[in-house]
Amino acid sequence: MNAVQLFLLCSILLLQQNQPVNKEAILETILSETKPAKTIPMQFNATANDESQQKGGSTPDEVLLKQGVELYNAELYERSLQLLERLQKDYPQSPFKDQASLWKAKIFMQQQKYTNAMNELLTINDQSGQYPAALFMSGRVNQAMGKPFDAIEQYTKVSSLYPDQDFSDDALILSAQLYISQKKGNAALQALIRVIKQYPDRETVDDAYYWLGKILATDPNLKDIELARKVYTIFLKRAEDPAYIAFYSSPLKERVADEIKRIDAIYFPEQ
């Protein structure tokens, strides 16, 4: 990371934690975000490049990667690891070397070998096309190791420096959840608003609305019951419209309905 990128990241982290919440801006955001969602499924890593597919064949190193991924998906982790390590040993200049490292890190995560996973991810430098994915997975590793602020730092790098990645919105959601767990509600709200503003067509937008309402309903410093209810109401209204596929197919619909019932029972019992 160069000096300019580091300054940008530090500035964003500082703003997220200290910038006061503008509740009017929140209301404006959720009311103006009317674009029907076109859910984009998260894709983590490709297993083959387009060039080899256009040629109609696979190179030996690509075959090893494909086999390793297939074995991983079959939960045959040790066999998968053997093939991925063979790829890196036999083809040290392979364009699939960094992808192999990512899948090896995923295997180590499954085995709860978090140090091994992190060491594997550190082999992927910032010039690699797999670097954003490595940053995102580093966040997942730190989160699994109980290092929330290290995880947030990695997620913030991804969402700030690589906003067009398929998992950048996931990084923001995970950051928000970690901020909530550390009682940093203001920073969590900033992350969730970014999801709603920047990624209205992603499948995480329903999560953003749910957690936004949750913070507004429960955070002792940010509580605004009426605004929380407004957020939840918009969620459920969109959940009735198939055009908003992220809301329509959301597994959070019942939970949101229960939250509104809880709010009404506690704060508006006579309505």
C-alpha positions, 0 to 999 in steps of 0.5 A: 500500500502506498502513502496516498492509499494509507492516508485515505484508509486512515482518514476513512477509519477516523471518519467512520468512528468520529463523524456524528450521525445525521439522522435526516440523511439516513431518512433521506437515503432510505426514502430515495433509494428506490432502484429495484435490486438486481441481485449480484451473487458473490463470486469469490475466485475464478478457477480458470482464466478466460484466455485458456477457455478461449483456446479450448484447453487447460494447462496442467497447472490449471487442471491442478487448480480445478481438481483442487477446487473440486476436492475442496467443494467435496470437503476432501480438504487434505487431498485438495491441499496436496494438489494445490501445493503440487501446483505451486511447487511444480509451476512456481511461475503459474498465473494460478499460483495466487488462486491456489494460495487463496484456496489453501487459505480457505482449507486452513480456515476450515481446519481452524489453522488460522496462522497457516491461513494468514501466512498463505494470504501474505504471500499474495502481493498487492500487484496480484489480481487476487490481492483484494480477495486476499485482503477480504479473506484476511479480514475473515481470518482475523475475525475468526481469531477474535481480532475485530479491529484487525478484521475491520482494518482489512475490510475497510481496505477492501471496501475503500480501495477496491469498491467494485469487487463483488465482496466489497459490500460484504466487507462493509456489512461485516465491518458494521457487525463488528463495530456493533459488537464493539459498541461503535454504533456510529461507525456501524451506521456509516458502513451500512449507509455506504452499502445502501448508497453504493450497492443498492443492487447487491444481495446485501442491501437487505442486511444493511436495512436490518442492521440499520433498524437494529442500531436505531432501535437498540443503541443507547446513544443513537436510539430513534424508535420512529426512524427504526420503525420506518426502516423496518416498514420500508424493508417489509414493503419492498419484501412484497415486491418481486422487483426488489429481489434482495428483500423479496427473497430475504431470510430476514423478513420474519425477523424484521416483522418480529422487530416491528411487533416488538417495537409496537408492543413496547412503544406504541401499545395503544395503536 
